Amino acid sequence: TMHIQPHCFAPRHLIPAVFVLALILSLLLCPVNAAPLGALLVVYLAADLAFAAQSALEQKESRLLCLITLPFLFPAVHIVYGAGTLLGLLTPVKEG
């Protein structure tokens, strides 16, 4: 069975969850004002492309493959990890 291990959880593990919350909140604000979502996506896209390029340049082989795939993999991992963290934090712990 799975057990919660609080000592394995650091504050940095909450960053993807905060990102997912920001996405949800900015999506909910879209009917009123789409600027928060636009700003969030522009900042994330810039960081995504910068880190993908940096990671690709650090590779000895398959630089182009890294440059093409990482901009898609980073958000997939961040959103899934963040959603999983939120669900884990919101799900009641069953003792037993």
Buried (B, 14 or more C-beta within 10 A) or exposed (E): EEEEEEEEEEEEEBEBBEBBBBBEEBEEEEEEEEEBBEEBBEEBEEEBBEEBBEBBEEEEEEBEEBBEEBBEEBBEEBBEBBBEBBEEEEEEEEEE
